[in-house]
Amino acid sequence: MIEKTKNSGLPIKTIQELKAEAEAICGIPEKANLSDEIIAVIKWVDGTVIDSVYKVIE
C-alpha cells in the first residue's frame, strides 16, 4: 500500500508513527483491571466465537 501511495502527495505514516503521535498527544493509557467475568461474547456470522469482553474492575 505504501508503494502505491508514496507519490500521491498524501502524508503517509506507519502504524508505529501513528501510535507514537497519538501517545504524544493523549499520553499512554493505563492498563484496565479486568475480572474473570465475561460480560459479552462476539460471534462471527456462522456462530464461531471470535472474542470475549471481560468486566472492568474499578
mmCIF file as Biopython writes it, N, C-alpha, C and O atoms, coordinates in Angstrom:
data_model
#
loop_
_atom_site.group_PDB
_atom_site.id
_atom_site.type_symbol
_atom_site.label_atom_id
_atom_site.label_alt_id
_atom_site.label_comp_id
_atom_site.label_asym_id
_atom_site.label_entity_id
_atom_site.label_seq_id
_atom_site.pdbx_PDB_ins_code
_atom_site.Cartn_x
_atom_site.Cartn_y
_atom_site.Cartn_z
_atom_site.occupancy
_atom_site.B_iso_or_equiv
_atom_site.auth_seq_id
_atom_site.auth_asym_id
_atom_site.pdbx_PDB_model_num
ATOM 1   N N  . MET A ? 1  ? 0.828   -1.178  0.000  1.0 0.0 1  A 1 
ATOM 2   C CA . MET A ? 1  ? 0.000   0.000   0.000  1.0 0.0 1  A 1 
ATOM 3   C C  . MET A ? 1  ? 0.882   1.256   0.000  1.0 0.0 1  A 1 
ATOM 4   O O  . MET A ? 1  ? 0.577   2.238   -0.677 1.0 0.0 1  A 1 
ATOM 5   N N  . ILE A ? 2  ? 1.978   1.212   0.767  1.0 0.0 2  A 1 
ATOM 6   C CA . ILE A ? 2  ? 2.875   2.366   0.811  1.0 0.0 2  A 1 
ATOM 7   C C  . ILE A ? 2  ? 3.440   2.645   -0.580 1.0 0.0 2  A 1 
ATOM 8   O O  . ILE A ? 2  ? 3.518   3.802   -0.994 1.0 0.0 2  A 1 
ATOM 9   N N  . GLU A ? 3  ? 3.837   1.593   -1.307 1.0 0.0 3  A 1 
ATOM 10  C CA . GLU A ? 3  ? 4.379   1.769   -2.660 1.0 0.0 3  A 1 
ATOM 11  C C  . GLU A ? 3  ? 3.362   2.419   -3.590 1.0 0.0 3  A 1 
ATOM 12  O O  . GLU A ? 3  ? 3.721   3.266   -4.408 1.0 0.0 3  A 1 
ATOM 13  N N  . LYS A ? 4  ? 2.097   2.029   -3.471 1.0 0.0 4  A 1 
ATOM 14  C CA . LYS A ? 4  ? 1.050   2.555   -4.352 1.0 0.0 4  A 1 
ATOM 15  C C  . LYS A ? 4  ? 0.720   4.012   -4.049 1.0 0.0 4  A 1 
ATOM 16  O O  . LYS A ? 4  ? 0.255   4.729   -4.935 1.0 0.0 4  A 1 
ATOM 17  N N  . THR A ? 5  ? 0.950   4.469   -2.809 1.0 0.0 5  A 1 
ATOM 18  C CA . THR A ? 5  ? 0.526   5.816   -2.419 1.0 0.0 5  A 1 
ATOM 19  C C  . THR A ? 5  ? 1.674   6.782   -2.137 1.0 0.0 5  A 1 
ATOM 20  O O  . THR A ? 5  ? 1.420   7.944   -1.820 1.0 0.0 5  A 1 
ATOM 21  N N  . LYS A ? 6  ? 2.925   6.341   -2.242 1.0 0.0 6  A 1 
ATOM 22  C CA . LYS A ? 6  ? 4.027   7.204   -1.815 1.0 0.0 6  A 1 
ATOM 23  C C  . LYS A ? 6  ? 4.205   8.453   -2.669 1.0 0.0 6  A 1 
ATOM 24  O O  . LYS A ? 6  ? 4.757   9.434   -2.171 1.0 0.0 6  A 1 
ATOM 25  N N  . ASN A ? 7  ? 3.777   8.472   -3.903 1.0 0.0 7  A 1 
ATOM 26  C CA . ASN A ? 7  ? 3.881   9.656   -4.754 1.0 0.0 7  A 1 
ATOM 27  C C  . ASN A ? 7  ? 2.555   10.394  -4.895 1.0 0.0 7  A 1 
ATOM 28  O O  . ASN A ? 7  ? 2.389   11.210  -5.801 1.0 0.0 7  A 1 
ATOM 29  N N  . SER A ? 8  ? 1.606   10.108  -3.996 1.0 0.0 8  A 1 
ATOM 30  C CA . SER A ? 8  ? 0.279   10.711  -4.101 1.0 0.0 8  A 1 
ATOM 31  C C  . SER A ? 8  ? 0.195   12.101  -3.479 1.0 0.0 8  A 1 
ATOM 32  O O  . SER A ? 8  ? -0.771  12.826  -3.714 1.0 0.0 8  A 1 
ATOM 33  N N  . GLY A ? 9  ? 1.192   12.476  -2.691 1.0 0.0 9  A 1 
ATOM 34  C CA . GLY A ? 9  ? 1.135   13.762  -2.002 1.0 0.0 9  A 1 
ATOM 35  C C  . GLY A ? 9  ? 0.448   13.671  -0.645 1.0 0.0 9  A 1 
ATOM 36  O O  . GLY A ? 9  ? 0.391   14.654  0.094  1.0 0.0 9  A 1 
ATOM 37  N N  . LEU A ? 10 ? -0.072  12.490  -0.319 1.0 0.0 10 A 1 
ATOM 38  C CA . LEU A ? 10 ? -0.702  12.288  0.985  1.0 0.0 10 A 1 
ATOM 39  C C  . LEU A ? 10 ? 0.362   12.066  2.055  1.0 0.0 10 A 1 
ATOM 40  O O  . LEU A ? 10 ? 1.426   11.519  1.765  1.0 0.0 10 A 1 
ATOM 41  N N  . PRO A ? 11 ? 0.085   12.486  3.291  1.0 0.0 11 A 1 
ATOM 42  C CA . PRO A ? 11 ? 1.051   12.221  4.368  1.0 0.0 11 A 1 
ATOM 43  C C  . PRO A ? 11 ? 0.996   10.740  4.776  1.0 0.0 11 A 1 
ATOM 44  O O  . PRO A ? 11 ? 0.077   10.329  5.485  1.0 0.0 11 A 1 
ATOM 45  N N  . ILE A ? 12 ? 1.949   9.960   4.344  1.0 0.0 12 A 1 
ATOM 46  C CA . ILE A ? 12 ? 1.986   8.520   4.603  1.0 0.0 12 A 1 
ATOM 47  C C  . ILE A ? 12 ? 2.768   8.270   5.894  1.0 0.0 12 A 1 
ATOM 48  O O  . ILE A ? 12 ? 3.897   8.736   6.046  1.0 0.0 12 A 1 
ATOM 49  N N  . LYS A ? 13 ? 2.150   7.522   6.830  1.0 0.0 13 A 1 
ATOM 50  C CA . LYS A ? 13 ? 2.790   7.199   8.100  1.0 0.0 13 A 1 
ATOM 51  C C  . LYS A ? 13 ? 2.594   5.719   8.398  1.0 0.0 13 A 1 
ATOM 52  O O  . LYS A ? 13 ? 1.594   5.121   8.001  1.0 0.0 13 A 1 
ATOM 53  N N  . THR A ? 14 ? 3.555   5.138   9.099  1.0 0.0 14 A 1 
ATOM 54  C CA . THR A ? 14 ? 3.409   3.749   9.530  1.0 0.0 14 A 1 
ATOM 55  C C  . THR A ? 14 ? 2.492   3.703   10.747 1.0 0.0 14 A 1 
ATOM 56  O O  . THR A ? 14 ? 2.224   4.729   11.372 1.0 0.0 14 A 1 
ATOM 57  N N  . ILE A ? 15 ? 2.022   2.521   11.071 1.0 0.0 15 A 1 
ATOM 58  C CA . ILE A ? 15 ? 1.166   2.362   12.251 1.0 0.0 15 A 1 
ATOM 59  C C  . ILE A ? 15 ? 1.943   2.724   13.515 1.0 0.0 15 A 1 
ATOM 60  O O  . ILE A ? 15 ? 1.363   3.235   14.474 1.0 0.0 15 A 1 
ATOM 61  N N  . GLN A ? 16 ? 3.245   2.464   13.524 1.0 0.0 16 A 1 
ATOM 62  C CA . GLN A ? 16 ? 4.082   2.807   14.675 1.0 0.0 16 A 1 
ATOM 63  C C  . GLN A ? 16 ? 4.186   4.326   14.834 1.0 0.0 16 A 1 
ATOM 64  O O  . GLN A ? 16 ? 4.158   4.837   15.953 1.0 0.0 16 A 1 
ATOM 65  N N  . GLU A ? 17 ? 4.304   5.043   13.719 1.0 0.0 17 A 1 
ATOM 66  C CA . GLU A ? 17 ? 4.346   6.504   13.775 1.0 0.0 17 A 1 
ATOM 67  C C  . GLU A ? 17 ? 3.018   7.074   14.259 1.0 0.0 17 A 1 
ATOM 68  O O  . GLU A ? 17 ? 2.999   8.030   15.035 1.0 0.0 17 A 1 
ATOM 69  N N  . LEU A ? 18 ? 1.908   6.496   13.805 1.0 0.0 18 A 1 
ATOM 70  C CA . LEU A ? 18 ? 0.590   6.950   14.248 1.0 0.0 18 A 1 
ATOM 71  C C  . LEU A ? 18 ? 0.402   6.708   15.745 1.0 0.0 18 A 1 
ATOM 72  O O  . LEU A ? 18 ? -0.152  7.555   16.447 1.0 0.0 18 A 1 
ATOM 73  N N  . LYS A ? 19 ? 0.864   5.550   16.238 1.0 0.0 19 A 1 
ATOM 74  C CA . LYS A ? 19 ? 0.768   5.229   17.656 1.0 0.0 19 A 1 
ATOM 75  C C  . LYS A ? 19 ? 1.579   6.224   18.484 1.0 0.0 19 A 1 
ATOM 76  O O  . LYS A ? 19 ? 1.100   6.730   19.499 1.0 0.0 19 A 1 
ATOM 77  N N  . ALA A ? 20 ? 2.805   6.500   18.049 1.0 0.0 20 A 1 
ATOM 78  C CA . ALA A ? 20 ? 3.663   7.447   18.769 1.0 0.0 20 A 1 
ATOM 79  C C  . ALA A ? 20 ? 3.045   8.838   18.789 1.0 0.0 20 A 1 
ATOM 80  O O  . ALA A ? 20 ? 3.105   9.529   19.806 1.0 0.0 20 A 1 
ATOM 81  N N  . GLU A ? 21 ? 2.456   9.253   17.680 1.0 0.0 21 A 1 
ATOM 82  C CA . GLU A ? 21 ? 1.815   10.566  17.603 1.0 0.0 21 A 1 
ATOM 83  C C  . GLU A ? 21 ? 0.615   10.644  18.552 1.0 0.0 21 A 1 
ATOM 84  O O  . GLU A ? 21 ? 0.442   11.638  19.256 1.0 0.0 21 A 1 
ATOM 85  N N  . ALA A ? 22 ? -0.205  9.601   18.568 1.0 0.0 22 A 1 
ATOM 86  C CA . ALA A ? 22 ? -1.368  9.575   19.451 1.0 0.0 22 A 1 
ATOM 87  C C  . ALA A ? 22 ? -0.941  9.584   20.913 1.0 0.0 22 A 1 
ATOM 88  O O  . ALA A ? 22 ? -1.550  10.280  21.725 1.0 0.0 22 A 1 
ATOM 89  N N  . GLU A ? 23 ? 0.100   8.820   21.265 1.0 0.0 23 A 1 
ATOM 90  C CA . GLU A ? 23 ? 0.586   8.788   22.644 1.0 0.0 23 A 1 
ATOM 91  C C  . GLU A ? 23 ? 1.196   10.125  23.055 1.0 0.0 23 A 1 
ATOM 92  O O  . GLU A ? 23 ? 1.098   10.512  24.219 1.0 0.0 23 A 1 
ATOM 93  N N  . ALA A ? 24 ? 1.822   10.833  22.122 1.0 0.0 24 A 1 
ATOM 94  C CA . ALA A ? 24 ? 2.394   12.147  22.426 1.0 0.0 24 A 1 
ATOM 95  C C  . ALA A ? 24 ? 1.288   13.155  22.730 1.0 0.0 24 A 1 
ATOM 96  O O  . ALA A ? 24 ? 1.461   14.039  23.569 1.0 0.0 24 A 1 
ATOM 97  N N  . ILE A ? 25 ? 0.157   13.020  22.050 1.0 0.0 25 A 1 
ATOM 98  C CA . ILE A ? 25 ? -0.963  13.943  22.252 1.0 0.0 25 A 1 
ATOM 99  C C  . ILE A ? 25 ? -1.773  13.563  23.495 1.0 0.0 25 A 1 
ATOM 100 O O  . ILE A ? 25 ? -2.099  14.420  24.316 1.0 0.0 25 A 1 
ATOM 101 N N  . CYS A ? 26 ? -2.092  12.284  23.625 1.0 0.0 26 A 1 
ATOM 102 C CA . CYS A ? 26 ? -3.031  11.827  24.664 1.0 0.0 26 A 1 
ATOM 103 C C  . CYS A ? 26 ? -2.373  11.186  25.876 1.0 0.0 26 A 1 
ATOM 104 O O  . CYS A ? 26 ? -3.015  11.047  26.917 1.0 0.0 26 A 1 
ATOM 105 N N  . GLY A ? 27 ? -1.115  10.793  25.768 1.0 0.0 27 A 1 
ATOM 106 C CA . GLY A ? 27 ? -0.460  10.036  26.818 1.0 0.0 27 A 1 
ATOM 107 C C  . GLY A ? 27 ? -0.684  8.550   26.619 1.0 0.0 27 A 1 
ATOM 108 O O  . GLY A ? 27 ? -1.481  8.139   25.776 1.0 0.0 27 A 1 
ATOM 109 N N  . ILE A ? 28 ? 0.021   7.750   27.398 1.0 0.0 28 A 1 
ATOM 110 C CA . ILE A ? 28 ? -0.102  6.297   27.314 1.0 0.0 28 A 1 
ATOM 111 C C  . ILE A ? 28 ? -1.206  5.860   28.273 1.0 0.0 28 A 1 
ATOM 112 O O  . ILE A ? 28 ? -1.143  6.174   29.462 1.0 0.0 28 A 1 
ATOM 113 N N  . PRO A ? 29 ? -2.216  5.141   27.779 1.0 0.0 29 A 1 
ATOM 114 C CA . PRO A ? 29 ? -3.325  4.739   28.645 1.0 0.0 29 A 1 
ATOM 115 C C  . PRO A ? 29 ? -2.897  3.713   29.690 1.0 0.0 29 A 1 
ATOM 116 O O  . PRO A ? 29 ? -2.001  2.901   29.459 1.0 0.0 29 A 1 
ATOM 117 N N  . GLU A ? 30 ? -3.558  3.767   30.844 1.0 0.0 30 A 1 
ATOM 118 C CA . GLU A ? 30 ? -3.313  2.775   31.889 1.0 0.0 30 A 1 
ATOM 119 C C  . GLU A ? 30 ? -3.936  1.450   31.478 1.0 0.0 30 A 1 
ATOM 120 O O  . GLU A ? 30 ? -4.920  1.416   30.738 1.0 0.0 30 A 1 
ATOM 121 N N  . LYS A ? 31 ? -3.352  0.354   31.966 1.0 0.0 31 A 1 
ATOM 122 C CA . LYS A ? 31 ? -3.922  -0.963  31.717 1.0 0.0 31 A 1 
ATOM 123 C C  . LYS A ? 31 ? -5.230  -1.089  32.495 1.0 0.0 31 A 1 
ATOM 124 O O  . LYS A ? 31 ? -5.321  -0.645  33.639 1.0 0.0 31 A 1 
ATOM 125 N N  . ALA A ? 32 ? -6.226  -1.686  31.881 1.0 0.0 32 A 1 
ATOM 126 C CA . ALA A ? 32 ? -7.504  -1.912  32.550 1.0 0.0 32 A 1 
ATOM 127 C C  . ALA A ? 32 ? -7.364  -3.072  33.532 1.0 0.0 32 A 1 
ATOM 128 O O  . ALA A ? 32 ? -6.681  -4.057  33.249 1.0 0.0 32 A 1 
ATOM 129 N N  . ASN A ? 33 ? -8.012  -2.948  34.680 1.0 0.0 33 A 1 
ATOM 130 C CA . ASN A ? 33 ? -8.044  -4.009  35.666 1.0 0.0 33 A 1 
ATOM 131 C C  . ASN A ? 33 ? -9.286  -4.851  35.382 1.0 0.0 33 A 1 
ATOM 132 O O  . ASN A ? 33 ? -10.406 -4.412  35.647 1.0 0.0 33 A 1 
ATOM 133 N N  . LEU A ? 34 ? -9.097  -6.055  34.846 1.0 0.0 34 A 1 
ATOM 134 C CA . LEU A ? 34 ? -10.211 -6.890  34.406 1.0 0.0 34 A 1 
ATOM 135 C C  . LEU A ? 34 ? -10.482 -8.031  35.372 1.0 0.0 34 A 1 
ATOM 136 O O  . LEU A ? 34 ? -9.565  -8.597  35.969 1.0 0.0 34 A 1 
ATOM 137 N N  . SER A ? 35 ? -11.771 -8.358  35.513 1.0 0.0 35 A 1 
ATOM 138 C CA . SER A ? 35 ? -12.141 -9.524  36.314 1.0 0.0 35 A 1 
ATOM 139 C C  . SER A ? 35 ? -12.152 -10.750 35.402 1.0 0.0 35 A 1 
ATOM 140 O O  . SER A ? 35 ? -11.886 -10.637 34.205 1.0 0.0 35 A 1 
ATOM 141 N N  . ASP A ? 36 ? -12.454 -11.902 35.956 1.0 0.0 36 A 1 
ATOM 142 C CA . ASP A ? 36 ? -12.566 -13.119 35.160 1.0 0.0 36 A 1 
ATOM 143 C C  . ASP A ? 36 ? -13.962 -13.275 34.561 1.0 0.0 36 A 1 
ATOM 144 O O  . ASP A ? 36 ? -14.212 -14.210 33.800 1.0 0.0 36 A 1 
ATOM 145 N N  . GLU A ? 37 ? -14.873 -12.358 34.906 1.0 0.0 37 A 1 
ATOM 146 C CA . GLU A ? 37 ? -16.260 -12.456 34.465 1.0 0.0 37 A 1 
ATOM 147 C C  . GLU A ? 37 ? -16.413 -11.967 33.018 1.0 0.0 37 A 1 
ATOM 148 O O  . GLU A ? 37 ? -16.090 -10.822 32.699 1.0 0.0 37 A 1 
ATOM 149 N N  . ILE A ? 38 ? -16.904 -12.847 32.160 1.0 0.0 38 A 1 
ATOM 150 C CA . ILE A ? 38 ? -17.173 -12.489 30.772 1.0 0.0 38 A 1 
ATOM 151 C C  . ILE A ? 38 ? -18.564 -11.853 30.719 1.0 0.0 38 A 1 
ATOM 152 O O  . ILE A ? 38 ? -19.541 -12.433 31.193 1.0 0.0 38 A 1 
ATOM 153 N N  . ILE A ? 39 ? -18.640 -10.644 30.131 1.0 0.0 39 A 1 
ATOM 154 C CA . ILE A ? 39 ? -19.923 -9.945  30.069 1.0 0.0 39 A 1 
ATOM 155 C C  . ILE A ? 39 ? -20.499 -9.897  28.652 1.0 0.0 39 A 1 
ATOM 156 O O  . ILE A ? 39 ? -21.655 -9.516  28.467 1.0 0.0 39 A 1 
ATOM 157 N N  . ALA A ? 40 ? -19.706 -10.277 27.658 1.0 0.0 40 A 1 
ATOM 158 C CA . ALA A ? 40 ? -20.200 -10.325 26.282 1.0 0.0 40 A 1 
ATOM 159 C C  . ALA A ? 40 ? -19.316 -11.266 25.470 1.0 0.0 40 A 1 
ATOM 160 O O  . ALA A ? 40 ? -18.141 -11.467 25.777 1.0 0.0 40 A 1 
ATOM 161 N N  . VAL A ? 41 ? -19.908 -11.832 24.437 1.0 0.0 41 A 1 
ATOM 162 C CA . VAL A ? 41 ? -19.185 -12.712 23.529 1.0 0.0 41 A 1 
ATOM 163 C C  . VAL A ? 41 ? -19.454 -12.221 22.112 1.0 0.0 41 A 1 
ATOM 164 O O  . VAL A ? 41 ? -20.602 -11.965 21.747 1.0 0.0 41 A 1 
ATOM 165 N N  . ILE A ? 42 ? -18.404 -12.090 21.320 1.0 0.0 42 A 1 
ATOM 166 C CA . ILE A ? 42 ? -18.546 -11.653 19.940 1.0 0.0 42 A 1 
ATOM 167 C C  . ILE A ? 42 ? -18.464 -12.880 19.050 1.0 0.0 42 A 1 
ATOM 168 O O  . ILE A ? 42 ? -17.516 -13.662 19.128 1.0 0.0 42 A 1 
ATOM 169 N N  . LYS A ? 43 ? -19.475 -13.035 18.199 1.0 0.0 43 A 1 
ATOM 170 C CA . LYS A ? 43 ? -19.543 -14.202 17.312 1.0 0.0 43 A 1 
ATOM 171 C C  . LYS A ? 43 ? -19.506 -13.766 15.858 1.0 0.0 43 A 1 
ATOM 172 O O  . LYS A ? 43 ? -19.999 -12.699 15.492 1.0 0.0 43 A 1 
ATOM 173 N N  . TRP A ? 44 ? -18.906 -14.622 15.039 1.0 0.0 44 A 1 
ATOM 174 C CA . TRP A ? 44 ? -18.906 -14.431 13.605 1.0 0.0 44 A 1 
ATOM 175 C C  . TRP A ? 44 ? -20.278 -14.837 13.077 1.0 0.0 44 A 1 
ATOM 176 O O  . TRP A ? 44 ? -21.074 -15.404 13.826 1.0 0.0 44 A 1 
ATOM 177 N N  . VAL A ? 45 ? -20.573 -14.567 11.829 1.0 0.0 45 A 1 
ATOM 178 C CA . VAL A ? 45 ? -21.887 -14.859 11.258 1.0 0.0 45 A 1 
ATOM 179 C C  . VAL A ? 45 ? -22.247 -16.342 11.305 1.0 0.0 45 A 1 
ATOM 180 O O  . VAL A ? 45 ? -23.428 -16.689 11.310 1.0 0.0 45 A 1 
ATOM 181 N N  . ASP A ? 46 ? -21.248 -17.217 11.340 1.0 0.0 46 A 1 
ATOM 182 C CA . ASP A ? 46 ? -21.523 -18.654 11.391 1.0 0.0 46 A 1 
ATOM 183 C C  . ASP A ? 46 ? -21.634 -19.179 12.819 1.0 0.0 46 A 1 
ATOM 184 O O  . ASP A ? 46 ? -21.799 -20.381 13.027 1.0 0.0 46 A 1 
ATOM 185 N N  . GLY A ? 47 ? -21.543 -18.269 13.822 1.0 0.0 47 A 1 
ATOM 186 C CA . GLY A ? 47 ? -21.675 -18.664 15.220 1.0 0.0 47 A 1 
ATOM 187 C C  . GLY A ? 47 ? -20.359 -18.913 15.924 1.0 0.0 47 A 1 
ATOM 188 O O  . GLY A ? 47 ? -20.353 -19.161 17.130 1.0 0.0 47 A 1 
ATOM 189 N N  . THR A ? 48 ? -19.253 -18.858 15.221 1.0 0.0 48 A 1 
ATOM 190 C CA . THR A ? 48 ? -17.943 -19.054 15.826 1.0 0.0 48 A 1 
ATOM 191 C C  . THR A ? 48 ? -17.628 -17.886 16.758 1.0 0.0 48 A 1 
ATOM 192 O O  . THR A ? 48 ? -17.764 -16.725 16.374 1.0 0.0 48 A 1 
ATOM 193 N N  . VAL A ? 49 ? -17.205 -18.201 17.993 1.0 0.0 49 A 1 
ATOM 194 C CA . VAL A ? 49 ? -16.814 -17.165 18.943 1.0 0.0 49 A 1 
ATOM 195 C C  . VAL A ? 49 ? -15.450 -16.629 18.533 1.0 0.0 49 A 1 
ATOM 196 O O  . VAL A ? 49 ? -14.488 -17.387 18.405 1.0 0.0 49 A 1 
ATOM 197 N N  . ILE A ? 50 ? -15.370 -15.296 18.326 1.0 0.0 50 A 1 
ATOM 198 C CA . ILE A ? 50 ? -14.108 -14.704 17.903 1.0 0.0 50 A 1 
ATOM 199 C C  . ILE A ? 50 ? -13.489 -13.797 18.963 1.0 0.0 50 A 1 
ATOM 200 O O  . ILE A ? 50 ? -12.326 -13.413 18.840 1.0 0.0 50 A 1 
ATOM 201 N N  . ASP A ? 51 ? -14.255 -13.445 20.010 1.0 0.0 51 A 1 
ATOM 202 C CA . ASP A ? 51 ? -13.702 -12.611 21.074 1.0 0.0 51 A 1 
ATOM 203 C C  . ASP A ? 51 ? -14.624 -12.652 22.282 1.0 0.0 51 A 1 
ATOM 204 O O  . ASP A ? 51 ? -15.793 -13.025 22.177 1.0 0.0 51 A 1 
ATOM 205 N N  . SER A ? 52 ? -14.085 -12.265 23.427 1.0 0.0 52 A 1 
ATOM 206 C CA . SER A ? 52 ? -14.860 -12.152 24.670 1.0 0.0 52 A 1 
ATOM 207 C C  . SER A ? 52 ? -14.547 -10.815 25.309 1.0 0.0 52 A 1 
ATOM 208 O O  . SER A ? 52 ? -13.431 -10.307 25.197 1.0 0.0 52 A 1 
ATOM 209 N N  . VAL A ? 53 ? -15.542 -10.246 25.984 1.0 0.0 53 A 1 
ATOM 210 C CA . VAL A ? 53 ? -15.378 -8.972  26.680 1.0 0.0 53 A 1 
ATOM 211 C C  . VAL A ? 53 ? -15.480 -9.243  28.173 1.0 0.0 53 A 1 
ATOM 212 O O  . VAL A ? 53 ? -16.440 -9.859  28.636 1.0 0.0 53 A 1 
ATOM 213 N N  . TYR A ? 54 ? -14.485 -8.781  28.925 1.0 0.0 54 A 1 
ATOM 214 C CA . TYR A ? 54 ? -14.433 -9.031  30.349 1.0 0.0 54 A 1 
ATOM 215 C C  . TYR A ? 54 ? -14.849 -7.777  31.125 1.0 0.0 54 A 1 
ATOM 216 O O  . TYR A ? 54 ? -14.651 -6.656  30.657 1.0 0.0 54 A 1 
ATOM 217 N N  . LYS A ? 55 ? -15.422 -7.976  32.304 1.0 0.0 55 A 1 
ATOM 218 C CA . LYS A ? 55 ? -15.856 -6.893  33.164 1.0 0.0 55 A 1 
ATOM 219 C C  . LYS A ? 55 ? -14.635 -6.148  33.712 1.0 0.0 55 A 1 
ATOM 220 O O  . LYS A ? 55 ? -13.645 -6.750  34.127 1.0 0.0 55 A 1 
ATOM 221 N N  . VAL A ? 56 ? -14.743 -4.822  33.697 1.0 0.0 56 A 1 
ATOM 222 C CA . VAL A ? 56 ? -13.676 -3.976  34.236 1.0 0.0 56 A 1 
ATOM 223 C C  . VAL A ? 56 ? -13.933 -3.746  35.720 1.0 0.0 56 A 1 
ATOM 224 O O  . VAL A ? 56 ? -15.046 -3.401  36.119 1.0 0.0 56 A 1 
ATOM 225 N N  . ILE A ? 57 ? -12.896 -3.938  36.535 1.0 0.0 57 A 1 
ATOM 226 C CA . ILE A ? 57 ? -12.981 -3.675  37.967 1.0 0.0 57 A 1 
ATOM 227 C C  . ILE A ? 57 ? -12.469 -2.265  38.186 1.0 0.0 57 A 1 
ATOM 228 O O  . ILE A ? 57 ? -11.358 -1.934  37.771 1.0 0.0 57 A 1 
ATOM 229 N N  . GLU A ? 58 ? -13.274 -1.425  38.837 1.0 0.0 58 A 1 
ATOM 230 C CA . GLU A ? 58 ? -12.849 -0.026  39.071 1.0 0.0 58 A 1 
ATOM 231 C C  . GLU A ? 58 ? -12.173 0.130   40.399 1.0 0.0 58 A 1 
ATOM 232 O O  . GLU A ? 58 ? -11.756 1.232   40.753 1.0 0.0 58 A 1 
#
